[in-house]
Amino acid sequence: MLSQRHSETTLAAISTKRFLLLAGLVSILISVATWTLDLTQATYACPFCRVQRSAIGILGILILLLPYGNRFFLRYAAVAVATLGLGVGMMQNFNGGWLAMFKGTFKLHDPIWFDSTILSSCAIVIMSFQLGIIFEVSARQTLRTERA
């Protein structure tokens, strides 16, 4: 017979896999949608944005691989990809928004959803969230392995 503790762990593992599937697929969808806007020339072809949207997509793939892959390799790859994406995002945010604010020349683009400062800030938040998911799930998997 299954103990109460064992069944709770199983339910938690099932919901974690569903969460990872949802987070990974949403990340990949964001990446594909933004790449589609770029390749159809519906938006400016920004090299900073291309790096960020690629990093979001790659991190989404790594999230999907979490239940099946080597934790060390996935965390290492995630840190490498996220460092590149976050570094580029912060550089774009600083060069595009903060310097203009300090010079007194900052203004939001019209329409506002094409503003590089807002978009790079959103990319930074998304990549930070993805990195948090990867490390939280890896930590939980490590705890489950040690308890077993």
N, C-alpha and C positions, 0 to 999 in steps of 0.2 A: 504494500500500500504506500501511497505517497504521503509524506508528511505535509503539514500546513506550510512549513518553511519552504519546502521544495516546490510546491505549486505556486507560491508567491514569486519565487525566483524565475520560474518558467514564464509566468504572465509578464513579469517585468522585462524579460528577454524578448518576448514577442512584441511588446509595445516599443521597445528600443529599436528593434529591427524595422518596424513600421515608421518610426520617427526618422531613422537614418534614410530609409527609402524616400520618404517625403522630402526631407531636407536636401538630399542629393539630387533628386529630380527637379526640385524647384531651382536649385543652383544652376543646374545644366540648362534649364528652360530660360533662366535670366540670361545666361551666356549666349545661348543660341539666338534668342530674341534680339539682343543688342548687336550681335554680329550680323544678323539679318538686316537690321537698320543701317549698319555701316556698309555692308556690301551692296545694298540696293541704293546707296547714296541718299538715304532719307535723313542722314545726319552727317556732320563734319567727320572726315576720316582722321581722327586724332590718334597719334601713336601712343600717348599715355593711356587713353581709354582702351585701346586694343590690348595692351598688356594687362590692364585691370580686368577686362571681361574674360580674357584667356585664363587668368589666375582663378577667377570665380568658377569657371567651367572645370578646370583641372581639380580644384578643391572639391567640387561637387562629385567628380568621379572618385576621388579618394574617399569621400564620405560613403559612397556606395560600396566601396571595397572593404570598409572597416570590419564588418563581421567575418570576412573571409581571408583577409591578408595578414601579413606579418606586421604586428603593431609598431615595432621599431622602424621598419622601412617606411610605413605609411606616415608615421609622425615626422620622420626625417624629411620625406618628400613634401609633406604639408608645410613644414617650417620653411623649407627652401622656396617653395612656390609663393607662400604667403609673404615672406620677407621681400621678395621681388615686387609682388603686387602692392603690398602696403607701402613700400618705399616709393614706388612710382606714384601711388595715389597721394601720399603726403607731399611729395615734391610738386605734383600738379596743384594740389590745394594751396600750398605755400606760394608758388610762383604765380598762380592765377588769381588767388583771392587775397591772401594776407598782404602781399607786397602792394597790391593796388589799394588795399584799405589804408595802409600806412602812408602811401603817397597821396591819399585823398581822391583817387580816381576810380574807386570801386563802384560798379553798378551791375545789377543782375541783368542777364540777357532776356530778351523777349522773343519767344516764349521762355518762361522760367525753367521748364524741364530740359532745356538745352544748355543751361548754365554749368560750366565746367567745375566750379567750386562746389555746387550742390551735388552734382553727379559723382565727383571724386569722393566727397564726404559719404555718400551712400555706399560707394564701393568699399571704402575703408570699413564702414560698419558691417557690411555683408561679409567681407573676408575675416574680420575679427570674430564674428559669430561662427563662421565655418571652422576657424581654428579652435575656438572654444569647444565646439561639438566634437571635433576629432580628439582633443586631449581629454575631455570629460569621458567619452565612451571608452577610450583606451585605458583610463584610470579605473573605470568600473570593471572592464574585462580583466584587468590585472587583479583587482580585489576578488572577483569571482574565482579566478584560477587559484589564488592563494588559499581561499576558504575550502576549496574542493579537495 
